[in-house]
Each structure stands twice: as structure tokens, then as C-alpha cells.
């Protein structure tokens, strides 16, 4: 024992004087000290952690070289080799933040997303259907978001000063050429597609990806449902029709089919209508969705067939008598898509769609028929070079065959055209840090019919101000071919153009959200008419039109403050003017309202198992043109306002009773006037007030779900 102590005492001075002293400071890239960062010598227990000033000091055995390992939560681990030339080593180590995609900033300029898998969700997929007043119509639900203008006589999407033709719909990446059902003159249309077949959507009011073309104002992206958990049968019994939908699931395959029949005859006999119907609207819609998991991906097929017909007497303001109008509309849409992994960090998306649309209108034995046959094929590839740098590129082709026929006792006309639209795009997402991301790229478009091509740049950026807030900016050029009605008579036109400038601030914390977005949208090359020529003369059409739209949108959502309550408020300010079509001068178009406000509230009353909902919408007066006045588009229609209510009673886990009413206060809506094409003997253009067929619309129904577990229901499909 005495010998051991002698050895220790003898060797101790040698060990002490054989050590290096390592000191220094650890900071982030900006020089701010990191408290609690660890630093050790690889292969030893020598090391320490930093103090509040980021300073460290420790000793290690004397060697020629060492490997230091620095670690700190949220930062990349660093391994630093050093050659030691002296007894003391003084270091300054700068650490880089670790990139985590889930925590990284997300570009939100111009978009409202709905779906459980989205990182920046302001509305859920459920919200898109359960909004009071939406009546199960996805497009109606979107009109409770900022950036839209309510046009009760149309029902279509009008976004940020753009016409309804400037908004496009895509299903699983493929274009939908005719997204709306037919309707009587000056009455609201419905979205053609059953919302129950979709699990999420993105509604972009501007600045969207270069992947999407043929849209001057906005895109609505719908995703059909993926694989479901179990077999299910849904039965819908409504005051306006019946619905049946079922899902059958196998190990790697699932099929969902639905059929909906609507007949408004019983309803309209109970609720007086302002239309002289001979045969009230009747429609049938069927859809089927097939999904199959493959070894490396998911294959989907979606098909939809819808048919609408009605017969009415339409007052002709020129002849001052009623015309007999009969309409029949048929639409077939088939969509297929595949998403799969094709290599290391490569993902392939393939999609295709076919459209056959036929609408026949017979007015006093004068037949007008419109036919569209369209194809769309797209391939897209994404590649991650790293967690911070990603590629999105692809190509597509649109084929559009359009035909119009007119037959009468006096004349026959048959006019058609065919266009192949080729497009390609490339974009890069570059995460400069967790706080800063940029997306840049462009798109190329070529029309074989117009013989024009365009290259459009797109760029967007987002900066994370704090954990819960960020700023986004987007700019891009957006091109679209003119309407079919115009291209039918002239192939001398070119693409219409809108430039988008967007600045966005968003904040989300504790189930509360705020989004403010300012935008400016100059238009060029809009179609302009030469009214001195007949409409069938190609020289009647030119691209001399222009316009400007700018405004600000506000969206507030709160699911926290009121227990079991949820509300959102949206407001839009829009200032827009155009000189296009038959406008003699620059003016605000008829479809644009300067102020739009929507308030939506939902409340779950657990005691009586009922979900109550209320929504209120207001749109300031829109302008219309009175040919009896000197000034163009200077008259204003009444402001639009509507209070809507609904309630869903969960009678059993699988049985729901439902009731809904729009415009419960009976506000007298009006949408301007319809004027005669020629003046009467006194030189006055006769007019007729445009109003909805009825002040209110009511729905009552029962929804029954049959499943193995017995606890499934359709609460997400109603209201």
C-alpha cells in the first residue's frame, strides 16, 4: 500500500503538467452566446458546458491533436479537429442552426389551405362543408373567405377583381374544364362535384405556383380521398332529393361510389318562386373513386357524371312576351393520377383528365348547342437535393375541342375550333434558414391555335418573424387564353396577362389565427370588342383591353376564446377598373364590390348533442350600366346581405337530423336590371329588375351511416 502512494505522488506532477487548458466561447452565427452548449474531446470524458456568456474552460491530456465535438439543442453538431502547439488553446466556435422542415417557415401568400396534412392550415376540410349558407357547395363556402365577391345572380367564384373565367379548378392535379352545373338565367349555379369525395383543398387567391397555368386570378385544388379505414354506407334523405354513397375497402384497394338525385318540384310547390316553371329543375349525379396502393405509390381514378334539365317561361324584355326555354346539360369527367417514389429523393406525379360537356338550349324551337371535349395530361417530378433545396418540375398538354351549333327555321350555324396548349414549369424551394425560404422559377406556355407562346416568371419569399408569425411576398406573371366564345371566331388573339404583387402577414397561436394580405394586380391584353363590326367578324376581337385591381384582405379565426365555440371574420377591400369587352371607357366591372364582410360562428351544445351555426355576409353595392344614362356603369344596385342559420342534431352516433335556412331575415336581394337591346318608340331602353327566384332557401334532412363499428356519421358532410 505504501508503494502505491509513492507511485501516485511521484506521477501526479507529471500528469498535471502534461495537460492542455482549452478555453473559448460558443455562439450562434450572429455572435449571440449559447448557454448550456456542450463541448468534449472525442474519445475521452474531458469537456464541459458553456455559461451564460457562452464561455467554457476545461483541461485535457497533452497530445499533438484533438477532435472537439460541440452539441446544442436545435443546432447542428460540429466536429472540429485541432493541432495543439501550446499549453493553452483559446477558441471561438460558431454553431449553425439545425434545419427542421416542420419548424421551418412556410410560404402562405395568397393561399387558404384545408386538410389535415397541411402545415399552415387556417381552415380544415370540415370547415369547407359545414359553413352555414354553403349548403354543401364548396364554391359557396369559399365565398366566406377574403378576396371573393358575392354575385348572387351567378354563384361562381369572382376573386380580387377577376371574372369567374379567371379562376380554375384542379382535381388531383388535373384541370376541370366545366366546374359548374347549369342554372336558369340570372340564378345561382352550384359546384358540379360532390364535396364528400374530397379530403382537402387549397384555395389560392393569387401568387400561386408555376405548376398551374390558364388562370389569371385564382386556382382551387381539390384532392380526392385516399385509403379509408373501413367499409361504410351513407344514406342521405333531403327535402330536395336523395343520396347514397358507399365505400368498400380491401387490403390495398378501396372503391367509393355515390349517386345523388335532386328534384325541386315538391320544394318549389311549397315555397313560391319568381320563375314560371314548366318543368322544375331535376338533376342526377354519380361519382366513383378507385384507390390502389402499389409497392411505391398510390394510384387513383375518379369519375363523375352529372345531368341537369328544366323547362321554363323566360320573359323577353325586347318582345315583351315570354319565351319557352328548355335546357339539358350533361357532363362527364374522368380523372386518373399516380404518385410514387422512383428513386432516391425523387417522387413522380402523373395525372390525366377527360371532359365531355354538352349543353342544349331550346328557345321557341331555336336550338343552341355547346360541346366541349377536353384532355389534360401532366407529369411532375420533385427532387430533394438536400433538406434545404428542392426541385419541382414538369410538363403538360391541354387539348380543347369546342363547338357551337345554332339551328332555326331561318338559318343554321356550325362553328368550332381545336387548340393544343403545351406547358412546362420549373421551380426551386430554397430554405436559406429556418426563418427564410424562397421559391423561384417560371412557366412556359404555347397555344397551337393562337400561335403564341409566353414565358412567365414566378417568385415568392417568406420570413419567420417569430415562432408564431411570418411575412410573405409573391410576384408572378399569369397568362390565360381568351374564352372559348372569343377564340371560336378569331385565332388572331394572344394570351391575356395579369401581374400579381402580394405582401402577406400571418400569425397563429393557441387556436387563434390572423392573416392580412395586400395585393396589386395590373391586367394587360384583355379581349376588347369593336362594336362597329358583327360578332362573327374576326376583327371584332382584339387584345387592346387593360385593367387594374388592388386591395387588402383580412382574416381572423378564433377557436379558443369561447368554450365549444368557433368563429371567423373576413373582410376584403377591392378597388378595380377595366377597359375591356364592350366598355367605351375605363369603369368598375359589374361583378366587383368594394367591400365584402363575412362572419361565421359555430357552437357545439354537448347537453343536447347539437351543432348550431350562423353566418352573415355583406357586400357593398355593385355597379351596373343603364343605357338610358349618359355615364357608363354609373348606377348602383342594392347592397347584398344575408343571415344564414343551421343546426345538426346527433340523434345517435350514426344518425343526424339537419336543418338549414338562408337569408332568414328575408332581405330583398336585387342584382341590378336587365335592359332591352333596342330602345322603344320613346327612345327608352325597357328594364326588368333581377331578383332571386325566392327570398329564402330551406333544407331539412336525415343522414344515416352504416359501418361495422356503428360510430361513424356524416357530420363532416353537411351544413
N, C-alpha and C positions, 0 to 999 in steps of 0.2 A: 504493500500500500504506500509506503514511504517512497518507493521507487517511482510509482505513478505520479505522485505530486511533484517530484523532482523533474520529471519529463514535461509535465504541464507548465511548470514555472519556467522551464528552460525554453519551450517553444512559443509561449504566449507573446513575447516581444516580437518574435519573427512574424507571427500571424498578423498582429496589429499593424506593423509597418509594411506588410505585404498587401494592404487593401487600398482600393481606389475610392475616392469620395466623388459621388455623382450628384450634381445639383442641377436645377433648371426650373423651367416654367412650362406649363402646358396650357394652350389657349385654343380657341376655335380659329377659323380662317380670318376672322375680323380682328383678332387680337384680344378678345374677351376671355378672362381666365375661366378655367373649368374646375369646379370644386369636386373632389372625390374621384378624379381620374386615377387609374392605377397604372403603375409602371414597374416592370420587373425585368430581371436579367434572365433570358431564356436558359432553361436547364438548371436553374438554381431557385432558392427561396428568397433571394435578395431582391428587395423592392419596397415600395411604399405607395401612399396615395397623396394627392395634392391637397393643400389647404385652401382657404377661401380666396387667396390671391393666385391660386393655380401653381404655387411653388412646391417643389419637392426636394428632398435631400436624403440620401442613403449611401451606404458603403457596400462594396463588393470585392471579391477576391481579385488580387492583382494578376491580370492576364494581358496578352497583347491586343485582343479584340473581344468584343462582346456583341450580343444581339439583344436590343431592348424591345420589349413588347408593351405598347400603350393601348389601353382599353378604356372606353367611356360609353355609357348607355346612349344610344341614338347616334353614335359616331362610328366611322369605320375603324377597325383595329389596325394599328400600324406596327410593322416590324422594321426596326432601324438598326442596321449594323454600324458599329463604330470601331475605329482603330484608336487605341489608347496610348498617348505619348507622354502623359504626365500623370501625377497622382490625383489631380482634381479635373473633373470633366463638367463643364457648365453648358447646358443645352437650352434651346428654345424650340419646343415641339408644337407645331400647328396641326390640329386634327380636322378631318373633313367629316361633315355630317353624313350619316348613312342614309341612302335613298330608300324610302318605303313608299311604294305606289299607292297604298291605301291611305297614307297620310299626306300624299303629295297634293298640290294644287290641281284643280280640275277646271277646264275651260267651260264657262257657263253662259257666255254672251249669246243671247238670242234664243236660248232653249229652255223648255219646260219638259222634264222627263218624268215618266211614270212607269214604275216597275221595281220589283224588289231587289234586282241586281245592280241598279244604278247607284253610283256613289254620291251624286248630287241631286237627290230626289226632293222636289218641292210638292209634287202631287203623286199619290200612289195610283196603281191601276184601278183600285176600287173607287177612288175619287172621280175618275173619268166617267163612271157609270152612275154613281149614287148622288150626283149633284141634282138638287131639286130644280125642276124645269127642263132638265136634259131629256127626260122621257126615254132613257135607254139609247139615246143618239149621241155617238161620240163627238160629232161636229157641234151639236148643241152644247155639250159640256165644255168644249174648248172656247166657246163664246163667253164663258165666265172668267177667262184669263185675260190679262192685259195685252194690248196690241191688236185686239179684234174689234170690229164694228158690227153691231147688230143690225141686220137687214131682214125685218120680219116678212117682207114680200118675197124673199128669196130663200133664206135659211142656209145659204152657203157661207164659206169662210172668206171674209174680207180682212186682210191683215196689213196694218200700217200703211194705209193709203193705197193699197193694191186692190185690183179687181179680183173676183173669185177665180178667174182663169189663171192668175199668177201663183196659186197655191196648188201643190201636187201632193198626192198620196202614194206611199210605197208600202207594200206588204212583203215582209221578209226580203227586202232589198229590191223588189221588182215593182215597176211602175203600174199604177192603176189608172187607166185612161178615162174611165167614167165612174167616179166615186159616188154619184148621187142618183137617187131614184127620180122618176118623173113626177110632176105635180101639175095641177091646174094653173092657168095663168094667174100671176101675182099671188101665189100661195107658197108657203114654205116647203122646201124639199127635206128629205131625210137622207142620212148616210146610207149607202147601199148595203153595207156589211154589218153582220150581226156582231155586236161588241163582245158577246160571250165567247167568241172563238179566239180572242186575243188575250195575251197576258201582260202586255206592256206597250208603251208607245213613247215616242219623243216628238214633241211639237216645237219646231224651230221657227221663230218669227223673223229670222234674218241671220246673216253671217254664218251660214251652215257650211258643212264640209264640201270640198271639191268633188266628193264622190257623187253628189246629187246635182243634176243639171235640169234644164227645162222648167225652171221655176224662178220667177222674178222676185217673189216675196217670201214664200214660206214652204216648208215641207212637213208633212205628217207621216211619221214612220211607225208602222204597226208590225208587231211580232206575233205570229200565231203561237199557240200554246205548245210547250214541249211535252215531255213524258209526264203523265199523271200517275197518281199513286194507286188508284183502284177503279173498278168498274162503277159506272154511275148513270142514272137515268133521270132526266129533268123534265117535268111537265109544267107548262105554263097555261093558265086559263085566264084570259083577259076580256075586258068589256069590248075590245076591238078585234079579238082574234084568239088563236090557239098556237101553242108552240110545243115542240117535242125535240129533245136533244139527248143523245146517249153516247157514252164512252165505253169502249171495250179495250182492255189492256192485257197484253201478253208480256212475256219476259223482256223482249227488246222492241216490241211493236205496240202501237196504240192507234186506235181509229175513233174519231169523234164525228158524228153526223147529226145534223139538225134540220128541221123543217118548220117554217113559220107561215101561218095563213092569217091574213088580215082582211076583214070585210067591215067597212064602216057603215053599212046600211042600218043595222039596229041602232048604233050610236047616233047617227045623224037624224034618225027619225025622232029620237028623244030630245036631242039638242038642236034647236033651229039653226039653219045655215043660210048664209047670204049668197049661196050659189044655187042656181036652178039645175039640179042633177036629173039626168035621165037614168043613168046607172052610176051609183056611188062607187068610190074607189075600192078596188079589190086587188089584192096582191098576194103572191106566194113567193117564198124564198127558201132555197135549200142550200146547204153547205156541207162539205165533208173535208175532214182534215186527217191526214195519214202521217204518222211519225215512226221512224225506224232508227234505232241505234245501230251503228256499224262499229267496227273494231276501233276506228279512229275518228268517228264523227257522228253527225245526226242528219238524216235525210227527211225532208218534209214535203208533202204535197197538199195543196189547199185548192178546193174548187168551190165556186159559188154560182148559182143560177137564180135569177130573180125575174119576175114578170109582174107588170102593173097594167091595169086597164080601167078606164072610166069613160063616161059619156055625159056631156052637159050642154046647156044652152048658154053661150057666151055673148054678152051684149056688145054689139059692134057700134062704137061711138060715131063712126063715119056714116053708116047707113041708118043708124038709129033703130035697128032691129036686132033680134037675137040670131046668132049663127049656131048651127048644130056642130059641136066639136066632139069628135071621138078620138081617143088616144090609146095606143097599145105600145108598151115598151118591154123589150126583152134584153137581158144582158147575161152573158156567160163569161166568167173569169176563171182561169186555171193558172195556178202558180206552183212552181216547184223550186226547192232550194236545198243546198247541201253545204254544211260546214264541217271541215275536217282538218286534222293535222297531216301535213305532207312531208315534214322533215323537221330537223332541229330548229326550233323557234319560227317555223313557217306555218301559217294557217291559211287555208283556201276557202273561199266563199263562192259558190256558184248559184245563180238564180235565173229563172226564166218565167215568162208570163205570156198568156194568150188572152186576148179580149175579142169578143164578138158582141157588138151593140147594134140593136135595130130599134128605131122609134118611128112609128107610123101615126101621122095625124091626118084625120079626115075632117075637113071643114066644108060643109054644104056640098059634099061629093067631090070636092077638090082634094086630091091626095098629095101629101108631102111625106117623103120617107127619107130618113137619115140612117146611114150604115157606116160603122167603123169596125175595121178589122186591124188589130194591132198585135205585134210581137215585141218582146223585150228580152234580150239575153245579156247577162252581166257576169263577169268573172272578177274577183277581187282577191288580192293576196296581201297578207300582213306579215311583217318580219320584225323581230326584236333583235337589233344588233347588240343591245345591252338593256338594262333596266331603264336607262335614261334616253335611249334613242331608238325610235320605232318608225317603220315604213308602212304606208298604206297606199297601194296602187292597184289599178285595174283598168278594164276596158268594157265597153258595152255597145250594143246596137239596138236602136228602136226602129221598127217598121210600122208605118202608119198608112193604111189604105182607107180613104174617106170618099163617100159617095152621097150625093143628094139627087133625089128624083122628085119631079113635080108633074102631076097629071091632072088635067082638067078638060072640059069639053072644048076649050078654046086653044089650048097649047099643051105640049109635053116638053119637059126639060130633063136632061140627064147629065150631070157634071160630076167629075171625080178627079182625084189626084193620088199619087203614091210617093211617099218620102221615106228614105232611109237616113236615119240620123246616127252618125257614128260619134262616139265619145270615149275619151280616156282621161285618166286622172292620176296624180301622184301627190302624196302628202307625207310630211315628216313631223313626228312629235318629238320635240327635244326638251327634256327636263334639264334645265340648266342648274336647278337645285330643287329641294322640296318646296321652295316658295315661288319658283319661277318656271313656267313652261311656255313654249311657243309652238305653234303648229303653222307650217308654211308649205305651200305647194301651188298647184294650178290645175286647170282643166282645159281640154281641147275638145271642140265640138265642130262637126261638119254635117251640113244638110245636102244630100244629093239633089233634092228638088229645087232648093233655093240657090244651090251652087255657091254657098258661102261657108266660111269656117271662122271660128273665133277662138282665141286663147285668153283664158280668164285667170288672173292670179288670185289667191286667197291667203290670208294670213290672220292669225289670232294669237293673243297672248293672255296669260293670267298670272297675277302676282298675289301671293298669300300674305295679307297684311298681318293677320294674327291667326290663332288656332281656329277661330270661328268665322273669319271674314276674309274676303278677297276682292280684287279688282280684275276685270277682264276687258279686253279690247279686241275688236274684229274689224277687218276690212276685206272686201272682195268685190269682184265683178260677176254679175249673174245675168246669163243670157237665156232667152226663150224664143222659140219660133212663134210666129203670129198664130192666131186662132185658125182652126180649120176653115171656118166660114170665109176668111180672107184669102188664105192660100189656095182655096178652091178656084178663085178667079185670077190669081196672079202669082207667078213664080219669080217676079222681079223684086220681091221684098227681101229684107235681111233680118237677122236676129234683133229682137228688142233687147234693151240693156237697162239694168238698174245697178248702181253702185251702192254698196252698203257700208256705212260707218257706224259702229256701235261702241258704246262705253258703258260698262256694267259694274255695279257694286252689289255684292250679296253677303248676307250674314245669316248664320244658322247656329242656334244653341238651345239646348234643352227643349226641344219640340217647338221652337219658335223660329220663324224664317222671315227674312226681309230681302227683297230684290228691287233694285232701282236701275233702270236702263234708259239711256238717251240714245237717239239714233237720228241719222240723216240719210235720205235715200233719193238721190237725183236720178231721173229717168232720161234716156235718150232713145232715138229710133223707134218711138211708138208709132203704131199704124195711124195714118191720117187719111181722111176721105176728101176727094174732090167732088163736092156736091153738084157741080155743074155737069157731071157725067153720069151715065147709068151705072148701077152697082155691078153689072156683069162686064164692064169695060175694065181691063187690067190697069189702065191709067187712073182709075178711080181710087186706087190704093197706093200709098207711099209710106215711107218711114220718116216723115217730117215732124212727127209729134214729139213732145217732151213733157217733163213734169218734175215735181219736187215734193217730197213728203218728209217731214221731220216731227219729232215729238219726244215724249218721255212716258215711260211705263213704270207703275209701282205695284208691287205685290207684297202683301203681309199675310202670314199664316201663323195661327196660334192654337196648339193642341194641348197647352199646359195650364193656362190660367183658370179655365172653367172645368171643374171636375166632370168627366164624361162628356165634355163639350169640345167642339172643334169648329173653328171659323176661319174664313179668309176674306180679304178685301183686295180688290184690284181696281186700279184707276189708270186710264190712258188719256193723254192729251195728244191730239193729232192736228197738224196744220198741213194741208196738202192742196196743190193746184196742178191742173194739167191743161195742155192744149193738144188734144188728140181726137180721133174719130171725126165726128161732125161738129166739134166745138169751133165756133167762129173766133174765139179768143180764149185766153187762159182763165180757168174757172175751177172751183171746187167740184169734183165729181159727185154724182147723186148718192153713191154708196158710202160716202165718208162722213162721219160725225166727229165733231171736235172733241167732245168729252164723253167718255164711257166709264161707268162705275158699276161694279158688281159686288154684292155682299152675299156670302154663303155661310149658313150655320147648320150644324148637325148636333143632335143631342140624344144620347142613349139613356133611357129610363129603365134601369135594371129591374125595378119592382114590378113593372107591367110588361117587361120584355119587349119594348118598343123603341124603334129608332125614328125620331122626328127630324124633319129637315125643312129649312126655309131658305129661299134665295130672293134677292131683289136686284133688278137690273134697271139702269137708266142710261139712255143715250140722248145727247142733245140734238136739237132739230137738224135734220139734213136739208141740203139744198136741192131744188129741182127747177126745171126750166118751164116757164109759162110762155108759149109763143105769142100770147096776147100782150106781153110786156116788152119793152124796148131792151132792157138789160137781160143778158143771158145768164141762166142758172142763178137768179137772184131771189127766188121765192123759197120759203122755208116751210117744211111740213111740221107736224106736231112732234114734240119730244116723245121718245119711247120710254115706257116704264112698265114694269111687271113685277108683281109679288107672287111667288110660287110656293106651294106647300106640299109636303108628302109625309107619309108615315108607313112604317113596316112593322107589323106585329108578328113576333116569333111565337106562333101558336104551339108548335112542337119543334124539336131540333131540325126536323126535315120539312116543316110546313110553315109557309109565310103568307100572311094576308097583307095586301098592299093597296094604298090609295094615293092618288096624286091629282093635283089641280094646278093649272097655270092661270096667271092673271086673276087671282081670286077677288081682287077689289073691282074687277070689271072696268079697268081703264080703257077708254075708247082709243084704240090704236088706229092710226092712219098713216099711209105711206105716200103722200102726195097725190097727184092727179094723173090720169091718163087723158091725153089730148087727141083730138081728131087730126088726121094727116092734112086735111084741107079746111079752110075757113068756110063758114056758112054764108048765106046771102048778105048778112050784115057785116061780113069781114071778121067774124069772131070764131076762134077755134073752140068748138064744144069740148067740155071736160067732164070726167067722172071720177069721183073720189075712190081711191084704192084703200080698201079695208080688209082685214082678215075675215074669213068665212063666218067665224064666231068669236065672241069676246073671250071665251074660256075654253079650255080643253081638259077633260076629266078622264082618268083611267082608274079602274079598280081591277084587282086580280088576285089570283091564288097561285103560289109556286110550290110545287111538291118535288122533293128529291128522294130517289130510292137508291140506296147503296148498301153494301154489306155491313158496314158499321152502324148505319142509321143515324149518324150525326152530321151528315153533310146537308148543306142548304144552298139557296141561291141568293143570299143576302147581298152578295157582291155583284149581282146582275140586274138589280132593279133600282128604281128611283131616278 
